[in-house]
Amino acid sequence: MNIERVSSENEERTGPILWDVRLPPAGAKYLNPDHSLCTGCRLCEYYCVKQHHGNIINPELSRVRIYHVFPGPMAIPIQCSNCSDYPCVEACPVEPKALYVDEKKFVLKVDRERCLGHRCGRCAEACKKLRSGAIHFYPPEHDYAIVCDQCDGAGPDGEPDPQCAKSCPFGVFFYSTPKGGEGWRYAWPPERIARDLEERFKPARRERLAKSPYEIDWAGEGGETGR
């Protein structure tokens, strides 16, 4: 298991820039988890890989990833949040872009032939620095941006039909227009989500529940994340 300690770079990810995320357009459906319900069973990873690669068991190919944050541990699901300003697309250096957006379905797509792979990695760097770190690579066989496409095409009429939402036994994922209550964790990195959950469920700090997460001082607080 790869344990990534929260570095100064990760601490920068908890800064105000994360609060400037552009949410999906009104009425757009998108995939979002209720992080407080995840048990870390990782069935979502299994069904994601099955949808995209068939009967292969390899969680490194999953578009949704479960991070175990210590101490705890807490299981934090991370997937593309489809933020409408798409810093990953902007960071892509090729023209036409290897990452692009299907505006009708509100889905992020990857042109595998145009993607320069992990040796470029600018999309993943932009997502990790400015959002949740939802893009990764798995070279050499899958050396392209691996990112959630909401299982586009899996529906009966070719529409997106996220298999993680259908398969999760605990109802962690929902695929709909925003239902409210989770918006403050939109596109946050796993260590920050875990810290927010800790603060909100710790009885000794119940007085902080009345505060907006944007009022909480995150400076100097950390943890570890691992896969």
C-alpha positions, -999 to +999 in steps of 0.1 A: +000+000+000+013+034-010+012+058+019+014+095+010+021+118+038+006+152+036+034+174+022+036+212+019+022+207-016-009+189-002-013+215+025-015+241-003-045+221-017-064+231+015-061+268+006-088+292-005-084+282-042-104+251-035-134+272-025-135+289-059-145+257-077-172+262-103-201+239-095-220+221-123-246+241-142-281+242-127-300+211-137-269+191-148-266+156-134-233+146-120-218+119-097-212+128-061-206+107-030-218+111+006-184+105+021-197+098+056-213+065+044-182+049+028-170+017+046-140+011+023-154-021+008-141-010-027-169-027-046-172+006-066-137+001-079-145-035-089-176-025-109-159+005-124-131-016-138-156-043-150-176-016-169-145-002-186-122-032-190-143-064-187-135-092-163-102-077-151-095-073-113-072-044-110-082-014-088-055+007-104-077+009-135-107+022-116-119+057-122-132+060-087-106+054-060-109+047-023-083+064-002-076+053+034-068+083+056-049+078+088-053+080+118-086+063+117-087+049+091-113+067+071-123+055+037-127+084+013-140+079-023-126+102-049-138+106-085-140+134-111-165+160-098-170+176-133-162+211-121-174+233-149-141+253-153-121+221-160-085+230-150-074+196-163-086+204-198-069+238-197-037+222-186-036+198-215-008+210-239-019+193-271-043+208-297-070+196-301-071+188-264-067+151-254-092+159-226-125+174-237-160+178-225-192+164-240-214+194-234-247+176-239-240+149-214-217+169-191-190+142-193-153+145-194-138+124-222-102+113-231-088+109-266-063+081-258-045+085-291-038+122-284-030+119-247+008+121-241+006+099-210+023+100-176+054+117-191+033+147-196+008+144-167-002+180-167-039+173-163-032+151-132-010+178-117-036+205-122-063+183-107-041+174-077-031+210-071-065+227-076-091+200-070-093+164-057-066+146-076-090+124-095-068+117-126-040+091-127-021+069-152-013+032-154+016+027-178+026+011-200-006-006-211-029+022-200-007+052-204-035+078-208-055+099-184-077+076-164-106+097-151-143+092-144-166+095-175-197+086-154-198+053-173-209+071-205-228+048-228-237+022-201-274+033-200-300+016-222-300+046-246-263+053-245-265+078-216-242+079-186-251+052-160-224+052-132-220+016-121-205+027-087-238+043-079-257+012-089-235-013-071-227+004-038-245-015-010-243+015+013-257+042-010-226+063-009-229+076-045-258+094-061-260+104-097-284+133-100-287+171-099-272+184-066-292+172-037-276+195-011-257+188+021-225+178+004-216+208-016-189+220+007-168+190-001-171+194-038-138+185-055-119+184-022-088+162-018-092+131+005-072+143+034-093+174+037-126+156+034-114+132+062-105+162+084-139+177+079-157+145+087-136+141+119-144+176+130-181+172+124-186+138+140-163+143+170-186+149+200-161+171+218-161+195+189-198+196+183-199+234+187-181+236+153-210+219+136-228+252+135-200+268+115-196+268+078-167+246+067-153+277+050-149+293+084-128+265+098-090+272+100-073+243+083-038+256+085-014+232+100-038+203+102-028+171+084-030+134+082-018+106+059-035+091+029-029+057+014-041+034-013 
